[in-house]
């Protein structure tokens, strides 16, 4: 059975004190509950070690939002996968649309990041998705397939099975637009079919595919009811326990 996952992505929000307070508040909210999914917090680098120490890591996984495409060396300002792992984080978000757009991360760069994450026993949450112009030109399937192929399809079956995918319709991030439940299911089913063609039914069936486009308390239940939607990569709604908990409880 593939894992159901609700992952928060704080992006560049919350100073250290605010982040630790939010993590502790979420940890307390989860303390007395039995939830039907894995919960992950994707925090800025400076929060990782503190959050990993502040939460019950059997209930809350910790994710970096990025890592370097080099193992170590003279790369001022970069944070390696080994450094991320040393904080107690177990996940790393890679290939987010904002990193691709603003920091020009190419498929080749992302391929290196994935390899380094896996080498350091981190689970990559690998993001894929099309912008509005690509959706309107009906190129969305081609774009998503090429993003997967270019960065991930050199992996062995064993290594690919350690990847979590997150589909982000870029046109639905922070815009208030949301892909319909049917659109989300259509793309997730296409992604799974693409995985079947490369790695076979077993790997495809066991790969968690998260939805990452303006998922919130009001639409989470409908989105998560789709057979190929295994959870969410949540942006703004992960910045408050009152908004994040209903999404977790949607499973």
VENZIFEN-V838585 format. One record per helix or strand of 3 or more residues. SS is the DSSP state (H for helix, E for strand). FROM is the first residue (numbers start at 1). TO is the last residue. If there is no record, write none. Layout:
ss=(SS	SS)
from=(FROM	FROM)
to=(TO	TO)
This chain:
ss=(E	H	E	H	E	H	E	H	H	E	H	H	H	E	H	H	H	E	H	E	H	H)
from=(5	16	38	45	60	81	91	97	107	123	132	140	157	164	170	181	201	209	220	231	236	241)
to=(9	31	43	54	64	86	94	102	119	128	136	152	160	167	172	199	206	211	224	234	238	248)
